Amino acid sequence: MNTYIAAAVAEMDKVSVSRFEHPGSWAMDPTSCRFLAAFTRALGARRVLEFGSGFSTLMMAREIAAQEDNFLLSLDDSAKYTALAKEAFETSECPAKVEFRTSDLRPRFYGPRLLLGYDLPKGLLEAMGPFDLALIDAPHDDYGRESVFYDAFAAVAPGGYLVLDDANREGMEKEYVEVWQAAYGDAIDPILLEGIGNGLWVIEKLDDCAPRYSRRGLVKTALKTARNFSRYLSRQEE
Ligand SMILES: C[S@@+](CC[C@H](N)C(=O)[O-])C[C@H]1O[C@@H](n2cnc3c(N)ncnc32)[C@H](O)[C@@H]1O
C-alpha cells in the first residue's frame, strides 16, 4: 500500500473531530476528516489547495500550521458559505495562513468537454502553487466535479496528491476518475478508499503532463452542464 495512505490510516483514529465543532451533514464526514488530517500530516504538506470551504479547511489548516511558509488557498462558489468558513476559521485562532476566495461557476470547454467549472483567471492556481495537496469537495450537489481536477492538476507538484470526496457515488465521482485516467494516463495513480466516510479517491500526481481529454459521453456531459448551470443560476437568484 502507498506509504502515506498507510501512515494516515494507522494514525487517523488519534485525530479528534469535536462534535461541537463539526457542523453537520453538509460537511465532510467526520471519519473522512480524520483521514484527511492524518494524510496531510503524513505528507508533511505545507501548501494546500481546497475546493469547497468549510470544516475541512480547519482540519487541514491545523495540520500545516507548524510548517514554515504554510499556505492554504480555499475556494468556493458561494460568497455566503465562504464568509461562514472564514469566520469559523478566524474564531478557531488557528495560526496557519489561509486565504479564502469566492469564484462563480461557468460552463467552460476543457478540450471538447463542456463542463461547469470555476471562473478563475487563467494560470492563477499555477501562479499560487505548486501545492503538495489538493482537496476536491465541491461544487456541491450534482453540479459536477470533473472540471476541478483539470484546474487543480497543473497547480499540484509532481509527487503531490489530489483527494476527492464522495468517491462512492456511481455515475459521478467514480465516472470522473475514469475520464481523468483517460486524460492523464500513467501520470496519475488513483487509489479508492471505499470504506472511509462516503469514499475517498486519493490520487497521486506522478508527473506533469498535458491532458488528452476523453471524448467519452460528450453530448450527455454538455447537456448535464447546461442543466446544472441553469440550476446554479436559479439557486443564486433565491
Ligand atoms: C460538500 S460541502 C463541503 C465543504 C467543506 N469541504 C467541508 O467539509 O466542510 C460543499 C459546499 O457546501 C456549501 N456549504 C457550506 N456550508 C453550507 C451549509 N451550512 N449548508 C449548505 N451548504 C453549505 C459550500 O458552498 C461548499 O462548497
The ligand as an SDF file (V2000), in Angstrom:
LIG
                    3D

 27 29  0  0  0  0  0  0  0  0999 V2000
  -19.7770   19.2530    0.4740 C   0  0  0  0  0  0  0  0  0  0  0  0
  -19.7220   20.8810    1.2000 S   0  0  0  0  0  0  0  0  0  0  0  0
  -18.1640   20.7320    1.9790 C   0  0  0  0  0  0  0  0  0  0  0  0
  -17.4310   21.9470    2.3750 C   0  0  0  0  0  0  0  0  0  0  0  0
  -16.1210   21.6330    3.1210 C   0  0  0  0  0  0  0  0  0  0  0  0
  -15.1780   20.9060    2.3010 N   0  0  0  0  0  0  0  0  0  0  0  0
  -16.3630   20.8890    4.4150 C   0  0  0  0  0  0  0  0  0  0  0  0
  -16.0360   19.7150    4.5280 O   0  0  0  0  0  0  0  0  0  0  0  0
  -16.8800   21.4980    5.3300 O   0  0  0  0  0  0  0  0  0  0  0  0
  -19.5570   21.7110   -0.2470 C   0  0  0  0  0  0  0  0  0  0  0  0
  -20.3240   23.0020   -0.3830 C   0  0  0  0  0  0  0  0  0  0  0  0
  -21.3550   23.1580    0.5460 O   0  0  0  0  0  0  0  0  0  0  0  0
  -21.6320   24.5330    0.6870 C   0  0  0  0  0  0  0  0  0  0  0  0
  -21.9350   24.8030    2.1040 N   0  0  0  0  0  0  0  0  0  0  0  0
  -21.1270   25.2890    3.0380 C   0  0  0  0  0  0  0  0  0  0  0  0
  -21.7870   25.4700    4.1900 N   0  0  0  0  0  0  0  0  0  0  0  0
  -23.0410   25.0340    3.9860 C   0  0  0  0  0  0  0  0  0  0  0  0
  -24.2040   24.9470    4.7910 C   0  0  0  0  0  0  0  0  0  0  0  0
  -24.1980   25.3400    6.0560 N   0  0  0  0  0  0  0  0  0  0  0  0
  -25.3160   24.4610    4.2400 N   0  0  0  0  0  0  0  0  0  0  0  0
  -25.3400   24.0720    2.9640 C   0  0  0  0  0  0  0  0  0  0  0  0
  -24.2580   24.1290    2.1400 N   0  0  0  0  0  0  0  0  0  0  0  0
  -23.1290   24.6160    2.6360 C   0  0  0  0  0  0  0  0  0  0  0  0
  -20.4060   25.3040    0.2410 C   0  0  0  0  0  0  0  0  0  0  0  0
  -20.7330   26.2020   -0.7990 O   0  0  0  0  0  0  0  0  0  0  0  0
  -19.4450   24.1970   -0.2110 C   0  0  0  0  0  0  0  0  0  0  0  0
  -18.8240   24.4610   -1.4310 O   0  0  0  0  0  0  0  0  0  0  0  0
  1  2  1  0
  2  3  1  0
  2 10  1  0
  3  4  1  0
  4  5  1  0
  5  6  1  0
  5  7  1  0
  7  8  2  0
  7  9  1  0
 10 11  1  0
 11 12  1  0
 11 26  1  0
 12 13  1  0
 13 14  1  0
 13 24  1  0
 14 15  1  0
 14 23  1  0
 15 16  2  0
 16 17  1  0
 17 18  1  0
 17 23  2  0
 18 19  1  0
 18 20  2  0
 20 21  1  0
 21 22  2  0
 22 23  1  0
 24 25  1  0
 24 26  1  0
 26 27  1  0
M  CHG  2   2   1   9  -1
M  END
$$$$
